Amino acid sequence: MPIYLKEQDVVELADMPSVVAALRAAFSAQARGEAVNIPRTRFEFEGRRLNVMAGGTKVPNRYALKSYGSSAYHVLLYSAEQGVLAIMEANALGQIRTGAASGLATECMARRNAGKVALIGSGRQARTQLHALNAVDRLTEVAVSARNRDKLKAFCERLARELDRPVRAADAPEQAVRGADIVVTATNASKPVVMNEWLSPGAHVNAMGANAAERREIDAEIVLRAALVVTDDIAQAKLEAGEFIDLAKAGRLDWGTLKPLHQIVAAPDLPRADDAVTLFKSLGVGLEDVAIASLIYDRAVAGGRYKPL
């Protein structure tokens, strides 16, 4: 029988440095042909939506299915030999692994001395973005811009305590972005919230909030300006990355110029000009889910609190 893990179990068992390491191992395995990602499918019926995505790794020989709808998130973790290992509540899991993906991409793509961060958004995905940057030593100070000023103040105070770093509220996105080494968008915007002219030379951008074809967070000119454009899965980007889809339809973007994250993770030493702008378009993929779910399951069993029957 599988074990059942609740949201609080996930939070207790998945520290950010370990999750970044788990994703690094999973994408490295994909680069070797030892892991697969199955892009998200969105089913709509009777005014409701069910989202399903999956991934698998050869070592350990496990795969996972993630499904969510109506604010209920679950991951089913399978072993090729044993069948279903665990059912996990996956709201926190999704936030942690999405942050870890941005942290991993930033570790590979941003300048080594980068640390001044601009964050646009203070919603459910924003907090783990900063924790992941801190875990990969790419965070020294943060400026945050968000629509709700009362919520923003509380968010900045909480993150300053958790990270032991200066975290300040910015009056507007432009104020946060100008001069930043790393820019993170974590919004549900349908129109760009970061413009190309705000970016400093050498900035790295993590655009992670818009994962549907009708949503956009960054100016199209940022995509065209970037010397390196990376996404966690190109097949999924062709379905969900509105900023890329628009440019491709207009004949301004060749899909072949994009790089999948696994190629960047596997590169021994990525060359980077100090003034080059780089972009990671995060979509959230099933391979990331199987990596963190496997980590959580192993820790749950090793700790003795959960014993598979």
Wavefront OBJ file of the C-alpha trace (Angstrom):
o trace
v 0.000 0.000 0.000
v 1.294 3.502 -0.752
v 1.975 6.027 1.982
v 0.025 9.292 2.075
v 1.900 12.540 2.702
v 0.179 15.812 3.564
v 1.249 19.365 2.795
v 3.000 19.789 6.146
v 4.944 16.554 5.609
v 6.216 17.894 2.291
v 7.321 21.168 3.885
v 9.151 19.339 6.682
v 10.938 16.887 4.393
v 11.930 19.109 1.427
v 14.593 21.685 2.281
v 15.517 23.933 -0.623
v 19.236 23.032 -1.029
v 18.320 19.336 -1.248
v 15.554 20.001 -3.775
v 17.913 22.031 -5.974
v 20.363 19.123 -5.826
v 17.600 16.651 -6.714
v 16.591 18.714 -9.743
v 20.216 19.069 -10.781
v 20.535 15.275 -10.730
v 17.263 14.794 -12.639
v 18.139 17.231 -15.438
v 21.650 15.765 -15.649
v 20.029 12.345 -16.066
v 17.814 13.747 -18.829
v 20.932 15.028 -20.603
v 22.279 11.453 -20.505
v 19.021 10.062 -21.894
v 18.081 8.549 -18.523
v 15.030 10.670 -17.707
v 11.927 11.841 -19.543
v 9.389 14.643 -19.242
v 5.766 14.439 -20.370
v 4.334 17.949 -21.043
v 1.251 19.159 -19.244
v -2.182 18.443 -20.713
v -5.140 20.614 -19.729
v -8.590 19.017 -19.850
v -11.673 21.229 -19.742
v -15.187 19.988 -19.029
v -18.332 21.569 -17.582
v -16.509 24.772 -16.728
v -13.747 22.968 -14.875
v -10.144 22.166 -15.713
v -7.948 19.204 -14.872
v -4.201 19.525 -15.468
v -2.016 16.421 -15.798
v 1.762 16.107 -16.256
v 4.355 13.389 -15.725
v 8.030 12.456 -15.703
v 10.338 9.563 -14.974
v 13.930 8.711 -14.131
v 15.915 5.561 -14.824
v 17.885 5.692 -11.545
v 15.975 5.259 -9.343
v 13.501 3.577 -11.693
v 10.577 5.774 -10.731
v 7.976 7.927 -12.387
v 5.343 10.343 -11.190
v 1.994 11.672 -12.310
v 0.868 15.085 -11.108
v -2.749 16.186 -11.376
v -4.474 19.283 -10.121
v -7.735 21.137 -10.436
v -10.062 23.200 -8.239
v -7.096 24.077 -5.968
v -6.404 20.392 -5.184
v -2.869 19.244 -6.090
v -1.575 15.657 -5.894
v 1.448 13.679 -7.032
v 1.378 9.909 -7.438
v 4.875 8.427 -7.184
v 5.458 5.015 -8.752
v 8.260 2.465 -8.717
v 8.684 0.311 -11.794
v 9.207 -2.664 -9.495
v 6.816 -1.947 -6.604
v 3.960 0.020 -8.147
v 2.497 3.016 -6.308
v 4.864 4.228 -3.582
v 3.147 7.381 -2.386
v 0.311 9.818 -2.822
v 1.377 13.344 -1.922
v -0.507 16.579 -1.502
v 1.347 18.859 -3.861
v 0.531 22.524 -3.430
v 3.679 23.230 -1.405
v 5.573 20.674 -3.466
v 4.826 22.653 -6.624
v 5.958 25.912 -5.069
v 9.213 24.401 -3.787
v 10.176 22.621 -6.993
v 9.336 25.651 -9.145
v 11.546 27.819 -6.991
v 14.296 25.212 -7.141
v 14.151 25.141 -10.949
v 14.707 28.905 -11.058
v 17.534 28.561 -8.553
v 19.188 25.849 -10.626
v 18.855 27.860 -13.846
v 20.217 30.975 -12.124
v 23.180 29.038 -10.756
v 24.043 27.984 -14.305
v 23.184 31.185 -16.178
v 23.633 34.287 -14.008
v 26.939 36.036 -13.372
v 28.794 34.478 -10.471
v 28.779 37.738 -8.502
v 25.068 38.383 -9.129
v 23.035 38.989 -5.987
v 20.886 42.097 -6.313
v 17.419 40.677 -6.979
v 14.193 42.238 -8.236
v 11.031 40.244 -7.610
v 7.747 41.140 -9.265
v 4.872 39.529 -7.386
v 4.232 38.411 -3.815
v 1.806 35.526 -4.371
v 1.972 31.794 -3.711
v 5.023 31.165 -5.920
v 7.091 34.217 -4.982
v 8.542 33.181 -1.625
v 10.234 29.988 -2.799
v 11.838 31.838 -5.712
v 13.851 33.872 -3.212
v 14.667 30.873 -1.020
v 16.044 29.059 -4.067
v 18.244 32.000 -5.106
v 19.552 32.135 -1.562
v 20.258 28.387 -1.650
v 22.487 28.789 -4.724
v 24.240 31.863 -3.290
v 22.748 34.357 -5.744
v 20.972 36.659 -3.329
v 22.383 39.560 -1.342
v 19.441 41.996 -1.367
v 15.905 42.101 -2.756
v 13.485 44.720 -4.045
v 9.888 43.519 -4.389
v 7.039 45.080 -6.349
v 3.438 43.874 -6.043
v -0.044 45.288 -6.566
v -1.292 44.865 -2.995
v 0.743 47.239 -0.840
v -0.471 45.868 2.491
v 0.355 42.328 1.458
v 3.702 43.492 0.052
v 4.807 45.026 3.356
v 4.057 41.818 5.261
v 5.747 39.726 2.555
v 8.955 41.780 2.716
v 9.078 41.626 6.498
v 8.637 37.856 6.501
v 11.285 37.224 3.835
v 13.778 39.532 5.509
v 13.479 37.406 8.656
v 13.644 34.084 6.831
v 16.581 34.981 4.559
v 18.467 37.340 6.894
v 18.888 39.647 3.905
v 17.634 43.168 3.140
v 14.195 42.914 1.506
v 12.494 46.188 0.611
v 9.236 47.154 -1.049
v 9.522 49.034 -4.345
v 6.922 51.548 -5.451
v 6.699 50.105 -8.984
v 8.149 47.251 -11.080
v 10.516 49.604 -12.904
v 11.944 50.840 -9.613
v 12.642 47.266 -8.519
v 14.135 46.131 -11.837
v 16.515 48.973 -12.662
v 20.005 48.059 -11.485
v 19.108 44.464 -10.557
v 21.407 41.545 -11.390
v 18.552 39.022 -11.322
v 14.915 39.723 -12.171
v 12.141 37.292 -11.219
v 8.547 37.563 -12.402
v 6.072 35.573 -10.309
v 2.697 36.936 -11.356
v -0.502 35.886 -13.088
v -0.245 38.791 -15.525
v -1.643 38.587 -19.024
v 0.457 41.536 -20.218
v 4.192 42.201 -19.642
v 5.174 43.555 -16.242
v 8.906 43.904 -17.045
v 10.174 45.905 -20.005
v 13.411 45.478 -21.897
v 14.622 49.046 -21.362
v 14.575 48.538 -17.585
v 17.121 45.706 -17.659
v 20.764 46.378 -16.887
v 23.469 44.853 -19.100
v 24.322 41.404 -17.768
v 20.984 40.842 -16.040
v 19.493 37.374 -15.740
v 15.698 36.988 -15.920
v 13.588 34.179 -14.469
v 10.097 34.451 -15.966
v 8.060 31.855 -14.101
v 4.508 33.050 -13.546
v 2.969 32.831 -17.021
v 2.614 29.177 -18.032
v -0.336 29.441 -20.391
v -0.384 30.569 -24.006
v -2.641 33.544 -23.271
v -0.401 34.958 -20.512
v 2.762 37.069 -20.781
v 5.013 38.566 -18.097
v 7.983 39.955 -20.019
v 8.420 42.287 -22.953
v 9.003 40.410 -26.227
v 12.146 42.494 -26.738
v 13.710 40.787 -23.721
v 13.403 37.440 -25.490
v 15.026 38.878 -28.620
v 17.758 40.641 -26.643
v 18.787 37.637 -24.569
v 22.033 35.982 -25.607
v 20.807 32.722 -24.092
v 17.161 31.661 -23.802
v 16.433 28.525 -21.782
v 13.246 26.733 -20.782
v 12.670 23.590 -18.734
v 10.993 21.790 -21.676
v 10.789 23.031 -25.269
v 7.834 20.816 -26.229
v 5.873 22.253 -23.315
v 7.008 25.789 -24.197
v 5.455 25.413 -27.645
v 2.113 24.907 -25.878
v 2.403 27.321 -22.954
v 5.066 30.027 -23.398
v 3.056 32.936 -24.761
v 6.086 35.217 -25.134
v 7.769 32.622 -27.376
v 4.626 31.580 -29.257
v 3.862 35.171 -30.287
v 7.365 35.738 -31.655
v 7.479 32.388 -33.443
v 4.151 33.072 -35.162
v 5.486 36.462 -36.274
v 8.605 34.836 -37.722
v 10.862 36.602 -35.220
v 11.875 33.574 -33.145
v 13.358 30.273 -34.280
v 12.449 27.531 -31.811
v 15.828 25.952 -32.575
v 17.629 28.811 -30.807
v 16.079 27.885 -27.454
v 17.977 25.590 -25.131
v 16.375 23.041 -22.786
v 17.438 23.304 -19.157
v 19.004 19.844 -19.139
v 21.585 20.920 -21.741
v 22.574 23.921 -19.636
v 22.795 21.897 -16.425
v 25.003 19.327 -18.158
v 27.356 21.943 -19.665
v 30.678 21.785 -17.774
v 31.254 25.559 -17.805
v 28.819 27.832 -19.568
v 30.573 30.773 -21.248
v 28.934 34.090 -20.399
v 29.781 37.663 -21.326
v 29.395 40.029 -18.385
v 27.061 42.315 -20.342
v 24.904 39.526 -21.832
v 21.262 39.263 -20.811
v 20.062 35.707 -20.169
v 16.519 34.382 -19.809
v 15.029 31.309 -18.163
v 11.378 30.708 -19.007
v 10.077 28.425 -16.280
v 6.933 26.422 -16.984
v 7.022 23.746 -14.279
v 7.464 20.213 -15.600
v 6.737 16.656 -14.528
v 10.412 15.703 -14.306
v 10.777 18.235 -11.508
v 7.825 16.646 -9.707
v 9.272 13.128 -9.836
v 12.627 14.398 -8.558
v 11.212 16.137 -5.472
v 8.604 13.439 -4.841
v 11.303 10.778 -4.852
v 13.412 12.793 -2.415
v 10.455 13.288 -0.073
v 9.432 9.626 -0.203
v 12.937 8.362 0.601
v 13.214 10.729 3.554
v 9.766 9.826 4.848
v 10.569 6.115 4.821
v 14.116 6.543 6.162
v 12.792 8.601 9.065
v 10.595 5.710 10.155
v 7.466 7.808 10.507
v 5.925 6.301 7.364
v 6.221 2.606 6.647
v 4.968 1.167 3.356
v 2.886 -1.966 3.897
l 1 2 3 4 5 6 7 8 9 10 11 12 13 14 15 16 17 18 19 20 21 22 23 24 25 26 27 28 29 30 31 32 33 34 35 36 37 38 39 40 41 42 43 44 45 46 47 48 49 50 51 52 53 54 55 56 57 58 59 60 61 62 63 64 65 66 67 68 69 70 71 72 73 74 75 76 77 78 79 80 81 82 83 84 85 86 87 88 89 90 91 92 93 94 95 96 97 98 99 100 101 102 103 104 105 106 107 108 109 110 111 112 113 114 115 116 117 118 119 120 121 122 123 124 125 126 127 128 129 130 131 132 133 134 135 136 137 138 139 140 141 142 143 144 145 146 147 148 149 150 151 152 153 154 155 156 157 158 159 160 161 162 163 164 165 166 167 168 169 170 171 172 173 174 175 176 177 178 179 180 181 182 183 184 185 186 187 188 189 190 191 192 193 194 195 196 197 198 199 200 201 202 203 204 205 206 207 208 209 210 211 212 213 214 215 216 217 218 219 220 221 222 223 224 225 226 227 228 229 230 231 232 233 234 235 236 237 238 239 240 241 242 243 244 245 246 247 248 249 250 251 252 253 254 255 256 257 258 259 260 261 262 263 264 265 266 267 268 269 270 271 272 273 274 275 276 277 278 279 280 281 282 283 284 285 286 287 288 289 290 291 292 293 294 295 296 297 298 299 300 301 302 303 304 305 306 307 308 309
